[in-house]
């Protein structure tokens, strides 16, 4: 494979700038994409923050309800503890209830004489010595008996519960248990029923160490299925103290089925729900909604979701689903708010579409500008750089191969920047080559400020080694090369041309002298011939005035016409000779153009009309007034042209026309023309007939006569007067 003829191309800077342009565009695009990603992230985070606020609001609602229930229980217990010394002297029917317990096998239902609402009382405190303790517990029952009624006003349903002693000898429940269960308990004994009530509470109590300060006494029992009612329930419990001793525990029961009414209230946000720590129980889930059921299955199948949940709000993502979670003190529940990314995109569609639109518009404008910049600026610049490179290479080739000597000279430093072989060969005999260039520049010192397009010329002489003179012609111009002012010289050896010009000048001088001698001879001969012709014409005129016979008069007329034609020919030859030797000069004077034209027209009118021709003289009205010119020579040209028209036209018309025109420089001029319908002139002979003694063909002279000098003289006279 043949290597490229021009391997070095100036593409590296262009590629660098193009890479820089597109790299910068890519960097700006990444920046725009990053900004858009940040904006999208900010939008999503803002939406998630709003969801977090919704979560915190609903969690706070649940926590407020929990705190309210706990506060109500705590208020009841602490109120009783505070008023202990006042209440311990209140009378209660302890003896009556002790006897009923004995009679009804330790199971009785309190009446209105004892509690505000009926309680089921299970107790083995039936001995007489147990009366003080039983009385204290009965007073406690009486004080707490209004609480269920009050809670019903808050929640809309009757909230049950029970109170028991740790030795499991006393249990009071509300609402009362069923008659069937009471009958079975009387038969089987109360211990089994008491154990089924207090077992889970006692186990949770054992997990909480006693609080000496009695500040954090309330605790919650995890959800479990009640062995008594079969319902899924939870309890919140508060021990009752007296004298530093725990005398009983008050328990409030909330069925899981009542959680929505107890904790959700009327306002419930979709996606918010509460989970038990064992993940088995959730409330706030709508089992009719597939999405809620999917969240429930996801939570139950992923124990790690709740493993690290604490009192801090956490955002957990599993696939496309996000959970906002936070534990709730007391019940040890986990408040949860669930949503998926499609919900985010659906609710934030407008801002996301706006960001996407702005991003797309910005990227489109950016890359459109880059493409336009690349195509309209960088590509032309690369092409221009390539052209400059190729021009530089081409100029060097031209400098090397040019058939003349070329030199690039720096006049400031006096250095020859570059020179081809021809220039070097021409100036090998020069003693001071730099001085030669300075001499050529010095001859044109007034023109040193010439522009780069101005070409100056000069000549210089050198003496060769063999003593011969060498003539050098120089054409030079100022230009710039490699950021400096230089002069480009074109050198040619014109020694032979000089010799040839000298020989031509000598030959021309000899020819001019011979031509002048010929013209002088012709003029002299014409003058000598005209003198006897005028004498002959005068005598013929006198002879015609005498008494002649008709035949004699015809002969005199014929002789006179022959002499007139000879005199006209001699006058034409004389005028043509004067034009050639530059002795005939136009005599410019003011004249009336209209009168001159009418005079010429009237002169030929009889002869043209007598031939039956239409004769028109058309003068433009704008040509009135006085004009400047040689009226004699103009008349001579028009008379010659009209004479030819009369001679060569046998039918049709002859038209003399005059109309105003403008010269190239705007000066007013007159166009004079003679048109006829005569024999015409062939196109191939139109250039030749203006030469002296030339006619269209030989038959014209035999048929019409003439010498062929008329049109040649008209052309010379017209050009002499500045016409065409």
ChimeraX attribute file (.defattr): number of C-alpha atoms within 10 A of each C-alpha:
attribute: neighborCount
match mode: 1-to-1
recipient: residues
	/A:1	3
	/A:2	4
	/A:3	6
	/A:4	7
	/A:5	6
	/A:6	8
	/A:7	7
	/A:8	8
	/A:9	10
	/A:10	16
	/A:11	13
	/A:12	10
	/A:13	11
	/A:14	17
	/A:15	14
	/A:16	11
	/A:17	15
	/A:18	18
	/A:19	12
	/A:20	12
	/A:21	17
	/A:22	16
	/A:23	12
	/A:24	13
	/A:25	18
	/A:26	15
	/A:27	12
	/A:28	15
	/A:29	18
	/A:30	13
	/A:31	12
	/A:32	18
	/A:33	17
	/A:34	12
	/A:35	14
	/A:36	18
	/A:37	15
	/A:38	13
	/A:39	16
	/A:40	18
	/A:41	13
	/A:42	13
	/A:43	17
	/A:44	19
	/A:45	15
	/A:46	12
	/A:47	16
	/A:48	17
	/A:49	13
	/A:50	12
	/A:51	17
	/A:52	20
	/A:53	12
	/A:54	15
	/A:55	24
	/A:56	20
	/A:57	13
	/A:58	23
	/A:59	25
	/A:60	15
	/A:61	17
	/A:62	22
	/A:63	19
	/A:64	13
	/A:65	17
	/A:66	19
	/A:67	16
	/A:68	12
	/A:69	17
	/A:70	20
	/A:71	13
	/A:72	15
	/A:73	21
	/A:74	20
	/A:75	12
	/A:76	16
	/A:77	20
	/A:78	16
	/A:79	13
	/A:80	20
	/A:81	17
	/A:82	11
	/A:83	10
	/A:84	15
	/A:85	10
	/A:86	10
	/A:87	15
	/A:88	14
	/A:89	11
	/A:90	10
	/A:91	11
	/A:92	17
	/A:93	12
	/A:94	21
	/A:95	14
	/A:96	9
	/A:97	23
	/A:98	23
	/A:99	15
	/A:100	16
	/A:101	20
	/A:102	16
	/A:103	12
	/A:104	13
	/A:105	21
	/A:106	24
	/A:107	24
	/A:108	22
	/A:109	21
	/A:110	20
	/A:111	12
	/A:112	10
	/A:113	10
	/A:114	20
	/A:115	19
	/A:116	18
	/A:117	18
	/A:118	17
	/A:119	25
	/A:120	20
	/A:121	24
	/A:122	27
	/A:123	24
	/A:124	20
	/A:125	18
	/A:126	21
	/A:127	11
	/A:128	11
	/A:129	9
	/A:130	13
	/A:131	16
	/A:132	13
	/A:133	13
	/A:134	23
	/A:135	21
	/A:136	19
	/A:137	21
	/A:138	21
	/A:139	24
	/A:140	22
	/A:141	22
	/A:142	18
	/A:143	18
	/A:144	19
	/A:145	18
	/A:146	14
	/A:147	17
	/A:148	20
	/A:149	16
	/A:150	14
	/A:151	16
	/A:152	13
	/A:153	10
	/A:154	13
	/A:155	15
	/A:156	12
	/A:157	14
	/A:158	17
	/A:159	21
	/A:160	20
	/A:161	21
	/A:162	23
	/A:163	26
	/A:164	24
	/A:165	19
	/A:166	15
	/A:167	8
	/A:168	18
	/A:169	16
	/A:170	21
	/A:171	28
	/A:172	25
	/A:173	21
	/A:174	21
	/A:175	17
	/A:176	19
	/A:177	15
	/A:178	9
	/A:179	9
	/A:180	9
	/A:181	12
	/A:182	23
	/A:183	14
	/A:184	12
	/A:185	19
	/A:186	16
	/A:187	10
	/A:188	12
	/A:189	17
	/A:190	22
	/A:191	17
	/A:192	10
	/A:193	18
	/A:194	19
	/A:195	14
	/A:196	13
	/A:197	21
	/A:198	20
	/A:199	12
	/A:200	18
	/A:201	21
	/A:202	14
	/A:203	11
	/A:204	15
	/A:205	20
	/A:206	10
	/A:207	9
	/A:208	12
	/A:209	8
	/A:210	13
	/A:211	9
	/A:212	9
	/A:213	7
	/A:214	12
	/A:215	7
	/A:216	12
	/A:217	17
	/A:218	21
	/A:219	22
	/A:220	21
	/A:221	21
	/A:222	19
	/A:223	21
	/A:224	16
	/A:225	14
	/A:226	15
	/A:227	11
	/A:228	11
	/A:229	9
	/A:230	9
	/A:231	15
	/A:232	15
	/A:233	19
	/A:234	23
	/A:235	23
	/A:236	22
	/A:237	25
	/A:238	23
	/A:239	24
	/A:240	22
	/A:241	16
	/A:242	12
	/A:243	7
	/A:244	9
	/A:245	9
	/A:246	13
	/A:247	17
	/A:248	21
	/A:249	22
	/A:250	25
	/A:251	25
	/A:252	21
	/A:253	17
	/A:254	20
	/A:255	18
	/A:256	19
	/A:257	12
	/A:258	15
	/A:259	18
	/A:260	16
	/A:261	13
	/A:262	20
	/A:263	21
	/A:264	21
	/A:265	14
	/A:266	8
	/A:267	8
	/A:268	14
	/A:269	15
	/A:270	13
	/A:271	18
	/A:272	23
	/A:273	26
	/A:274	25
	/A:275	23
	/A:276	18
	/A:277	19
	/A:278	13
	/A:279	19
	/A:280	12
	/A:281	17
	/A:282	21
	/A:283	18
	/A:284	19
	/A:285	20
	/A:286	14
	/A:287	11
	/A:288	8
	/A:289	9
	/A:290	10
	/A:291	16
	/A:292	20
	/A:293	14
	/A:294	12
	/A:295	18
	/A:296	20
	/A:297	13
	/A:298	14
	/A:299	18
	/A:300	18
	/A:301	11
	/A:302	12
	/A:303	13
	/A:304	10
	/A:305	17
	/A:306	20
	/A:307	9
	/A:308	12
	/A:309	20
	/A:310	15
	/A:311	12
	/A:312	10
	/A:313	16
	/A:314	16
	/A:315	16
	/A:316	15
	/A:317	15
	/A:318	11
	/A:319	8
	/A:320	9
	/A:321	15
	/A:322	17
	/A:323	22
	/A:324	22
	/A:325	30
	/A:326	24
	/A:327	24
	/A:328	20
	/A:329	15
	/A:330	16
	/A:331	20
	/A:332	16
	/A:333	19
	/A:334	24
	/A:335	27
	/A:336	24
	/A:337	24
	/A:338	21
	/A:339	21
	/A:340	16
	/A:341	14
	/A:342	11
	/A:343	11
	/A:344	16
	/A:345	15
	/A:346	10
	/A:347	13
	/A:348	15
	/A:349	12
	/A:350	11
	/A:351	15
	/A:352	20
	/A:353	13
	/A:354	11
	/A:355	18
	/A:356	17
	/A:357	12
	/A:358	14
	/A:359	18
	/A:360	15
	/A:361	12
	/A:362	15
	/A:363	19
	/A:364	13
	/A:365	12
	/A:366	17
	/A:367	17
	/A:368	12
	/A:369	14
	/A:370	19
	/A:371	16
	/A:372	13
	/A:373	15
	/A:374	18
	/A:375	12
	/A:376	12
	/A:377	13
	/A:378	19
	/A:379	16
	/A:380	13
	/A:381	14
	/A:382	20
	/A:383	15
	/A:384	13
	/A:385	17
	/A:386	16
	/A:387	14
	/A:388	13
	/A:389	15
	/A:390	15
	/A:391	14
	/A:392	12
	/A:393	13
	/A:394	13
	/A:395	13
	/A:396	15
	/A:397	12
	/A:398	14
	/A:399	21
	/A:400	16
	/A:401	14
	/A:402	15
	/A:403	14
	/A:404	18
	/A:405	23
	/A:406	26
	/A:407	24
	/A:408	22
	/A:409	24
	/A:410	21
	/A:411	15
	/A:412	9
	/A:413	9
	/A:414	13
	/A:415	12
	/A:416	16
	/A:417	14
	/A:418	13
	/A:419	18
	/A:420	20
	/A:421	16
	/A:422	20
	/A:423	19
	/A:424	14
	/A:425	10
	/A:426	19
	/A:427	18
	/A:428	13
	/A:429	14
	/A:430	15
	/A:431	11
	/A:432	11
	/A:433	14
	/A:434	15
	/A:435	12
	/A:436	16
	/A:437	21
	/A:438	14
	/A:439	15
	/A:440	20
	/A:441	20
	/A:442	12
	/A:443	13
	/A:444	14
	/A:445	10
	/A:446	9
	/A:447	12
	/A:448	13
	/A:449	10
	/A:450	13
	/A:451	11
	/A:452	11
	/A:453	9
	/A:454	12
	/A:455	13
	/A:456	17
	/A:457	16
	/A:458	15
	/A:459	16
	/A:460	14
	/A:461	15
	/A:462	18
	/A:463	13
	/A:464	14
	/A:465	10
	/A:466	6
	/A:467	8
	/A:468	9
	/A:469	12
	/A:470	18
	/A:471	19
	/A:472	18
	/A:473	17
	/A:474	20
	/A:475	16
	/A:476	22
	/A:477	19
	/A:478	22
	/A:479	15
	/A:480	13
	/A:481	14
	/A:482	6
	/A:483	6
	/A:484	9
	/A:485	13
	/A:486	23
	/A:487	21
	/A:488	22
	/A:489	25
	/A:490	20
	/A:491	23
	/A:492	19
	/A:493	20
	/A:494	16
	/A:495	15
	/A:496	11
	/A:497	11
	/A:498	13
	/A:499	12
	/A:500	12
	/A:501	12
	/A:502	12
	/A:503	12
	/A:504	12
	/A:505	12
	/A:506	12
	/A:507	12
	/A:508	12
	/A:509	12
	/A:510	12
	/A:511	12
	/A:512	13
	/A:513	12
	/A:514	12
	/A:515	15
	/A:516	15
	/A:517	13
	/A:518	14
	/A:519	19
	/A:520	16
	/A:521	13
	/A:522	17
	/A:523	20
	/A:524	13
	/A:525	13
	/A:526	18
	/A:527	15
	/A:528	11
	/A:529	14
	/A:530	17
	/A:531	10
	/A:532	11
	/A:533	16
	/A:534	14
	/A:535	11
	/A:536	15
	/A:537	17
	/A:538	13
	/A:539	13
	/A:540	16
	/A:541	14
	/A:542	10
	/A:543	14
	/A:544	17
	/A:545	10
	/A:546	9
	/A:547	9
	/A:548	12
	/A:549	9
	/A:550	9
	/A:551	9
	/A:552	13
	/A:553	16
	/A:554	13
	/A:555	13
	/A:556	17
	/A:557	15
	/A:558	12
	/A:559	14
	/A:560	19
	/A:561	13
	/A:562	12
	/A:563	17
	/A:564	15
	/A:565	14
	/A:566	15
	/A:567	18
	/A:568	14
	/A:569	18
	/A:570	19
	/A:571	16
	/A:572	19
	/A:573	20
	/A:574	19
	/A:575	17
	/A:576	23
	/A:577	22
	/A:578	17
	/A:579	16
	/A:580	13
	/A:581	15
	/A:582	10
	/A:583	10
	/A:584	14
	/A:585	12
	/A:586	16
	/A:587	12
	/A:588	14
	/A:589	11
	/A:590	12
	/A:591	15
	/A:592	14
	/A:593	21
	/A:594	17
	/A:595	13
	/A:596	16
	/A:597	22
	/A:598	14
	/A:599	13
	/A:600	17
	/A:601	20
	/A:602	12
	/A:603	14
	/A:604	16
	/A:605	17
	/A:606	10
	/A:607	14
	/A:608	22
	/A:609	14
	/A:610	8
	/A:611	13
	/A:612	12
	/A:613	19
	/A:614	14
	/A:615	18
	/A:616	15
	/A:617	15
	/A:618	14
	/A:619	18
	/A:620	12
	/A:621	11
	/A:622	8
	/A:623	16
	/A:624	12
	/A:625	12
	/A:626	13
	/A:627	17
	/A:628	12
	/A:629	16
	/A:630	17
	/A:631	19
	/A:632	12
	/A:633	18
	/A:634	20
	/A:635	15
	/A:636	17
	/A:637	20
	/A:638	20
	/A:639	18
	/A:640	16
	/A:641	19
	/A:642	24
	/A:643	16
	/A:644	18
	/A:645	23
	/A:646	22
	/A:647	15
	/A:648	16
	/A:649	18
	/A:650	16
	/A:651	14
	/A:652	13
	/A:653	19
	/A:654	22
	/A:655	18
	/A:656	21
	/A:657	16
	/A:658	20
	/A:659	15
	/A:660	14
	/A:661	12
	/A:662	11
	/A:663	9
	/A:664	7
	/A:665	6
	/A:666	8
	/A:667	8
	/A:668	10
	/A:669	14
	/A:670	16
	/A:671	12
	/A:672	14
	/A:673	14
	/A:674	16
	/A:675	14
	/A:676	22
	/A:677	15
	/A:678	17
	/A:679	12
	/A:680	12
	/A:681	12
	/A:682	9
	/A:683	7
	/A:684	9
	/A:685	13
	/A:686	11
	/A:687	9
	/A:688	12
	/A:689	19
	/A:690	19
	/A:691	16
	/A:692	16
	/A:693	13
	/A:694	17
	/A:695	21
	/A:696	16
	/A:697	11
	/A:698	9
	/A:699	10
	/A:700	13
	/A:701	13
	/A:702	9
	/A:703	9
	/A:704	10
	/A:705	11
	/A:706	15
	/A:707	13
	/A:708	19
	/A:709	19
	/A:710	27
	/A:711	20
	/A:712	19
	/A:713	23
	/A:714	22
	/A:715	15
	/A:716	19
	/A:717	23
	/A:718	15
	/A:719	11
	/A:720	16
	/A:721	16
	/A:722	8
	/A:723	12
	/A:724	10
